[in-house]
Amino acid sequence: MGHPLKGRPLATTSLIALLGAFILLASACGGPAQAPAEPPASASRAAPPSSPAAPEPASCPNGPLIKAVEIPAVHADPVRIPEATIGGAKIPAVAVPGVDIPVQRVPAQCVDIRPAPGGCLSAVSIPGTRVPGVSIPGVELPGIDAGGIKADPIRVNAVTSPAVGVDGVRVDEVCQLRPSQEGEYVSSAYRSSAYRSSVYRGSAYRGSAFRARLCNSAGECIPSVTVPAVSAPAVSIPAVSVPSASLKAYTAGRSQVFRGDGSIAYNIEADVLFDFGRADIRPEAAAELRKIADSIDRDVPSGASVQVDGHTDAKGDPVSNRRLSEQRARAILDWLTTEGGIDRARLKATGYGKTKPVAANTTPDGADDPQGRAKNRRVVISAKRT
């Protein structure tokens, strides 16, 4: 076949060349051009950046530390089968890849036993965990059919021990109902245990591959080959448990002492301690506070911390209520330090405002409930006895 332009007039040929140059120039300058083809399905795409892992804890502020588990690395050297000549035919060398599985780690975690106001049992949270999977690739020794030596391929399949995990567990805070009057019976409170089961990932074992030495009638031989077995160890993560806890029932007075969960707590109606809307301790409250300070000195270990929690009813705006509850808790803390003789370093004051009511502030029909509100206005002093 002749040249496609042969026999055409020169003007036509020049026009075609000029048109081609124009198309190239337009494409280079950002003009209309054919859209680039989609990359083939096998082309790799950049993965979205992963969020950085949270730092691994070395200690836990609100509960025990679940220790990390380190899974050792697995290594096996590659095996090289040398080149051989059998019956004048060359059998090429073969390299059987080695195995390198890096160290794996199940990170340390914290059990969170959330601090709770006096008269309440702490919420407990145990995070979930996961043991990563592990895979050992298969191996193949190629077959041979040359110079009177014949051997079938030898294959050992890949093995995998898949990832295993367990979900986290949470048990909510439980509080005793607060009495609305003296002499009222307050029932016990119970928080169930929190339990996260153990996790077990089985071992992964790939057996060895072996081919014996083979020779032909001419005395030509290929050497024996052994690819050793490879094993990745089993991994076990122990169960984690936080025991159940309870608070005993009691009969209410204007201030109460109740014990349970290895703790002691003193609940005092705010109306005993303060005038309405104020944070100045009333002089007549000194007798109640003195009894509490003596009990702390007697019943609480000298190094144990003491928590003072202030609470209000729902009247007023949330910001003012929280501020008042903090001021009241701080006033009690100051009294326990200056008058009660308790080391200030042991004391911590927190104001919860109206966020943790123990009774309804209104009746079912929406009317004001003064008794319920009085029940919510309180100061709770608590400490661990163990």
C-alpha positions as CSV (number, residue, x, y, z in Angstrom):
1,M,0.0,0.0,0.0
2,G,1.4,3.4,-0.9
3,H,1.9,6.4,1.4
4,P,-1.4,7.8,2.5
5,L,-0.5,11.2,1.2
6,K,1.0,10.2,-2.0
7,G,-0.7,11.7,-5.1
8,R,-2.5,14.4,-3.1
9,P,-2.0,18.0,-4.0
10,L,0.6,19.9,-2.0
11,A,-1.9,22.3,-0.7
12,T,-4.0,19.5,0.8
13,T,-0.9,17.9,2.4
14,S,0.2,21.2,3.9
15,L,-3.3,21.9,5.2
16,I,-3.5,18.5,7.0
17,A,0.0,19.1,8.6
18,L,-1.1,22.6,9.7
19,L,-4.3,21.2,11.2
20,G,-2.3,18.5,13.1
21,A,0.0,21.2,14.5
22,F,-2.9,23.3,15.6
23,I,-4.5,20.4,17.5
24,L,-1.2,19.7,19.3
25,L,-0.8,23.4,20.2
26,A,-4.4,23.7,21.5
27,S,-3.9,20.6,23.7
28,A,-0.6,22.0,25.1
29,C,-2.3,25.4,25.9
30,G,-5.2,23.9,27.8
31,G,-7.6,24.0,24.8
32,P,-10.2,21.3,24.1
33,A,-8.6,17.9,24.0
34,Q,-9.7,14.3,24.5
35,A,-10.2,13.5,28.2
36,P,-7.5,11.3,29.7
37,A,-8.3,7.7,29.9
38,E,-9.3,6.2,33.3
39,P,-6.4,4.4,34.9
40,P,-6.6,0.6,34.7
41,A,-8.3,-1.2,37.5
42,S,-5.0,-2.6,38.7
43,A,-3.5,0.9,39.1
44,S,-3.0,1.8,42.8
45,R,-4.8,4.8,44.3
46,A,-3.5,6.8,47.2
47,A,-5.3,5.7,50.4
48,P,-6.8,8.5,52.5
49,P,-4.5,9.5,55.4
50,S,-5.3,7.6,58.6
51,S,-5.8,9.4,61.8
52,P,-2.9,9.2,64.2
53,A,-3.3,6.5,66.9
54,A,-4.0,7.7,70.4
55,P,-1.0,7.6,72.8
56,E,-0.7,4.4,74.7
57,P,-1.3,4.9,78.5
58,A,1.3,4.1,81.1
59,S,-1.1,4.6,84.0
60,C,-4.8,5.2,84.4
61,P,-6.4,8.0,86.5
62,N,-9.7,6.3,87.2
63,G,-9.1,2.6,87.2
64,P,-6.7,-0.2,86.6
65,L,-4.3,-0.5,83.7
66,I,-4.8,-3.3,81.2
67,K,-1.3,-4.2,80.2
68,A,-0.1,-4.4,76.6
69,V,0.6,-7.7,75.0
70,E,3.5,-7.9,72.5
71,I,3.3,-10.6,69.9
72,P,6.9,-11.6,68.8
73,A,8.1,-11.4,65.2
74,V,8.3,-14.4,63.0
75,H,11.3,-14.9,60.7
76,A,12.3,-17.7,58.3
77,D,15.3,-17.4,55.9
78,P,14.7,-17.9,52.2
79,V,15.8,-21.1,50.6
80,R,17.7,-21.2,47.3
81,I,17.6,-24.2,45.0
82,P,20.8,-24.0,42.8
83,E,20.8,-24.4,39.0
84,A,21.4,-27.9,37.7
85,T,22.1,-29.5,34.3
86,I,20.4,-32.8,33.7
87,G,20.7,-34.6,30.4
88,G,22.1,-31.5,28.8
89,A,19.1,-29.4,29.9
90,K,19.5,-26.6,32.3
91,I,17.1,-26.5,35.3
92,P,17.1,-22.9,36.5
93,A,17.8,-21.9,40.1
94,V,14.8,-21.2,42.2
95,A,14.5,-18.9,45.3
96,V,11.8,-19.8,47.8
97,P,11.0,-16.5,49.6
98,G,11.5,-16.3,53.4
99,V,8.9,-15.1,55.9
100,D,9.1,-11.9,57.8
101,I,6.2,-11.0,60.1
102,P,7.0,-7.9,62.2
103,V,6.2,-7.6,65.9
104,Q,2.5,-7.1,66.6
105,R,1.2,-5.4,69.7
106,V,-2.1,-5.2,71.5
107,P,-1.8,-1.8,73.2
108,A,-2.4,-1.0,76.9
109,Q,-5.8,0.3,77.9
110,C,-7.5,1.9,80.8
111,V,-10.5,0.7,82.8
112,D,-12.5,3.9,83.6
113,I,-14.3,3.8,86.9
114,R,-15.8,7.2,86.7
115,P,-15.8,9.3,89.9
116,A,-19.4,9.6,91.2
117,P,-21.0,11.8,93.8
118,G,-21.6,10.4,97.3
119,G,-24.6,8.1,97.5
120,C,-23.9,6.9,94.0
121,L,-22.0,4.0,92.6
122,S,-19.5,4.8,89.8
123,A,-20.1,4.1,86.2
124,V,-17.6,1.6,84.8
125,S,-16.3,1.4,81.3
126,I,-14.0,-1.3,79.9
127,P,-12.8,-0.7,76.3
128,G,-13.0,-3.3,73.6
129,T,-9.8,-4.8,72.3
130,R,-8.6,-6.6,69.2
131,V,-5.8,-9.1,68.4
132,P,-4.5,-8.6,64.8
133,G,-4.6,-11.5,62.4
134,V,-1.5,-13.2,61.0
135,S,-0.8,-15.0,57.7
136,I,2.1,-17.2,56.6
137,P,2.4,-17.4,52.8
138,G,2.4,-20.8,51.0
139,V,5.4,-22.3,49.4
140,E,6.0,-24.3,46.2
141,L,8.9,-26.5,45.0
142,P,8.6,-26.6,41.2
143,G,8.3,-29.9,39.4
144,I,11.2,-31.4,37.3
145,D,11.0,-33.4,34.1
146,A,14.5,-33.6,32.5
147,G,17.1,-36.2,31.6
148,G,15.3,-39.1,33.1
149,I,14.5,-37.3,36.4
150,K,10.8,-36.6,37.0
151,A,9.4,-35.0,40.2
152,D,6.0,-33.5,40.8
153,P,5.6,-30.0,42.3
154,I,5.4,-29.9,46.0
155,R,3.1,-27.4,47.5
156,V,2.3,-26.3,51.1
157,N,-0.7,-24.0,51.4
158,A,-0.7,-20.6,53.1
159,V,-2.2,-20.5,56.6
160,T,-4.0,-17.7,58.4
161,S,-5.1,-17.1,61.9
162,P,-7.7,-14.3,61.6
163,A,-8.0,-11.3,63.8
164,V,-10.3,-11.7,66.9
165,G,-11.7,-9.1,69.2
166,V,-14.3,-8.3,71.9
167,D,-16.6,-5.3,72.3
168,G,-16.3,-2.9,75.2
169,V,-18.5,-3.1,78.2
170,R,-20.2,-0.3,80.2
171,V,-22.3,-0.3,83.4
172,D,-24.0,3.0,84.2
173,E,-23.9,5.0,87.4
174,V,-26.4,4.0,90.0
175,C,-27.6,6.3,92.8
176,Q,-29.8,5.9,95.8
177,L,-33.0,8.0,95.9
178,R,-32.7,10.9,98.3
179,P,-35.2,11.2,101.1
180,S,-37.6,14.1,101.3
181,Q,-38.1,14.0,105.1
182,E,-36.6,12.7,108.2
183,G,-37.4,9.1,109.2
184,E,-37.9,8.1,105.5
185,Y,-36.5,4.7,104.5
186,V,-34.0,4.8,101.7
187,S,-33.6,1.6,99.9
188,S,-30.3,0.0,98.9
189,A,-28.6,0.5,95.5
190,Y,-26.8,-2.1,93.4
191,R,-24.5,-1.8,90.5
192,S,-23.8,-5.0,88.6
193,S,-20.3,-6.2,87.8
194,A,-18.6,-5.2,84.5
195,Y,-17.0,-8.1,82.6
196,R,-15.1,-8.2,79.3
197,S,-14.4,-11.8,78.2
198,S,-10.9,-13.1,77.3
199,V,-9.7,-13.0,73.7
200,Y,-7.8,-15.9,72.1
201,R,-6.1,-16.0,68.7
202,G,-4.9,-19.4,67.7
203,S,-1.4,-20.2,66.4
204,A,-0.7,-20.4,62.7
205,Y,1.5,-23.2,61.4
206,R,2.8,-23.9,57.9
207,G,4.4,-27.3,57.6
208,S,7.8,-28.0,56.0
209,A,8.3,-28.8,52.3
210,F,10.8,-31.6,51.4
211,R,12.1,-33.1,48.2
212,A,14.6,-35.9,48.3
213,R,17.8,-36.1,46.2
214,L,17.1,-37.5,42.8
215,C,19.5,-39.0,40.2
216,N,19.3,-40.5,36.7
217,S,21.0,-43.5,35.2
218,A,23.9,-41.3,34.1
219,G,24.7,-40.4,37.7
220,E,23.4,-36.8,37.3
221,C,21.6,-35.7,40.4
222,I,19.6,-32.8,41.8
223,P,20.2,-32.2,45.6
224,S,17.5,-32.6,48.3
225,V,15.6,-29.5,49.3
226,T,14.0,-28.6,52.6
227,V,11.9,-25.5,53.3
228,P,11.5,-25.5,57.1
229,A,8.1,-25.2,58.9
230,V,7.1,-21.8,60.1
231,S,4.9,-21.0,63.2
232,A,3.3,-17.9,64.6
233,P,2.4,-18.2,68.3
234,A,-1.1,-18.1,69.8
235,V,-2.1,-15.0,71.6
236,S,-4.3,-14.7,74.7
237,I,-5.7,-11.6,76.3
238,P,-7.1,-12.2,79.8
239,A,-10.6,-11.3,80.8
240,V,-11.1,-8.0,82.7
241,S,-13.6,-7.7,85.5
242,V,-14.8,-5.0,87.9
243,P,-16.9,-6.4,90.7
244,S,-20.4,-5.4,91.6
245,A,-21.0,-2.8,94.3
246,S,-23.8,-1.8,96.6
247,L,-25.0,0.8,99.0
248,K,-26.9,-0.2,102.1
249,A,-30.4,1.0,102.9
250,Y,-30.8,3.5,105.7
251,T,-33.3,5.7,107.5
252,A,-33.0,9.3,106.7
253,G,-32.3,12.2,109.1
254,R,-31.4,15.7,108.2
255,S,-27.9,14.4,107.5
256,Q,-27.1,10.8,106.9
257,V,-24.1,8.5,106.9
258,F,-24.1,5.5,104.6
259,R,-21.5,2.9,103.8
260,G,-20.9,0.6,100.9
261,D,-18.6,-0.1,97.9
262,G,-15.6,0.4,100.2
263,S,-16.6,4.0,100.8
264,I,-18.4,6.2,103.3
265,A,-20.6,9.2,102.4
266,Y,-22.3,11.9,104.3
267,N,-25.4,13.5,102.8
268,I,-26.5,16.9,104.3
269,E,-29.5,18.9,103.2
270,A,-28.3,22.3,102.0
271,D,-31.0,24.0,104.0
272,V,-29.2,22.7,107.1
273,L,-26.0,24.4,106.0
274,F,-27.0,27.5,104.1
275,D,-29.7,30.1,103.7
276,F,-31.6,29.9,100.4
277,G,-29.4,31.0,97.5
278,R,-26.4,31.7,99.7
279,A,-23.0,30.0,100.2
280,D,-22.2,31.2,103.7
281,I,-22.3,28.4,106.3
282,R,-24.9,29.0,109.0
283,P,-23.5,29.1,112.5
284,E,-25.9,26.3,113.6
285,A,-24.5,24.0,111.0
286,A,-21.3,23.7,112.9
287,A,-22.6,20.8,115.0
288,E,-23.4,18.7,112.0
289,L,-20.1,19.4,110.3
290,R,-18.2,18.6,113.5
291,K,-19.8,15.1,113.6
292,I,-18.8,14.5,110.0
293,A,-15.2,15.7,110.6
294,D,-14.9,13.4,113.6
295,S,-16.3,10.5,111.5
296,I,-13.8,11.2,108.7
297,D,-11.0,11.2,111.3
298,R,-12.2,8.0,112.8
299,D,-13.4,6.0,109.8
300,V,-11.4,7.1,106.8
301,P,-7.7,6.2,106.3
302,S,-5.5,9.3,106.9
303,G,-4.1,9.3,103.3
304,A,-7.5,8.9,101.6
305,S,-8.9,11.7,99.5
306,V,-12.2,13.3,100.5
307,Q,-14.7,14.6,97.9
308,V,-17.1,17.4,98.6
309,D,-20.0,17.7,96.0
310,G,-22.5,20.5,95.9
311,H,-25.9,20.2,94.3
312,T,-28.8,22.6,93.7
313,D,-32.5,22.3,92.7
314,A,-33.7,23.4,89.2
315,K,-34.7,27.0,90.1
316,G,-32.6,29.6,88.4
317,D,-30.4,29.3,85.3
318,P,-27.8,26.5,84.9
319,V,-24.8,28.7,85.1
320,S,-25.8,30.4,88.3
321,N,-26.8,27.0,89.8
322,R,-23.4,25.5,89.0
323,R,-21.6,28.5,90.4
324,L,-23.6,28.4,93.6
325,S,-23.0,24.6,94.0
326,E,-19.3,25.1,93.5
327,Q,-19.2,28.0,96.1
328,R,-21.1,25.8,98.6
329,A,-18.8,22.9,98.1
330,R,-15.8,25.2,98.5
331,A,-17.2,26.7,101.7
332,I,-17.6,23.2,103.2
333,L,-14.0,22.3,102.1
334,D,-12.7,25.4,103.8
335,W,-14.6,24.6,107.0
336,L,-13.3,21.0,107.1
337,T,-9.8,22.4,106.7
338,T,-9.9,25.3,109.2
339,E,-12.3,23.9,111.7
340,G,-12.3,20.2,111.1
341,G,-8.5,19.7,111.0
342,I,-8.5,17.8,107.7
343,D,-5.4,18.3,105.5
344,R,-6.5,20.6,102.5
345,A,-4.4,18.4,100.1
346,R,-6.8,15.6,100.7
347,L,-9.9,17.6,99.8
348,K,-11.5,18.3,96.4
349,A,-14.6,20.3,95.8
350,T,-16.9,19.9,92.8
351,G,-20.2,21.7,91.9
352,Y,-22.7,19.8,89.9
353,G,-25.5,22.5,89.9
354,K,-28.8,20.9,89.0
355,T,-27.4,18.2,86.7
356,K,-27.7,15.3,89.1
357,P,-31.2,15.5,90.7
358,V,-32.3,12.7,93.0
359,A,-36.0,13.8,93.0
360,A,-38.4,15.6,90.7
361,N,-38.4,19.3,91.0
362,T,-42.0,19.4,89.8
363,T,-45.1,17.3,90.4
364,P,-46.5,15.1,87.6
365,D,-48.9,17.9,86.5
366,G,-46.0,20.4,86.2
367,A,-46.5,22.3,89.4
368,D,-43.6,23.2,91.7
369,D,-42.6,20.5,94.2
370,P,-40.9,22.2,97.2
371,Q,-40.2,18.8,98.9
372,G,-38.5,17.5,95.7
373,R,-36.4,20.6,95.3
374,A,-35.3,20.5,99.0
375,K,-34.2,16.9,98.4
376,N,-32.0,18.0,95.5
377,R,-30.4,20.9,97.4
378,R,-27.6,19.0,99.2
379,V,-24.0,18.6,99.9
380,V,-22.4,15.1,99.8
381,I,-19.0,14.4,101.4
382,S,-17.5,11.1,100.4
383,A,-14.3,9.1,100.8
384,K,-12.9,5.7,100.2
385,R,-12.4,3.5,103.3
386,T,-10.2,1.0,101.5
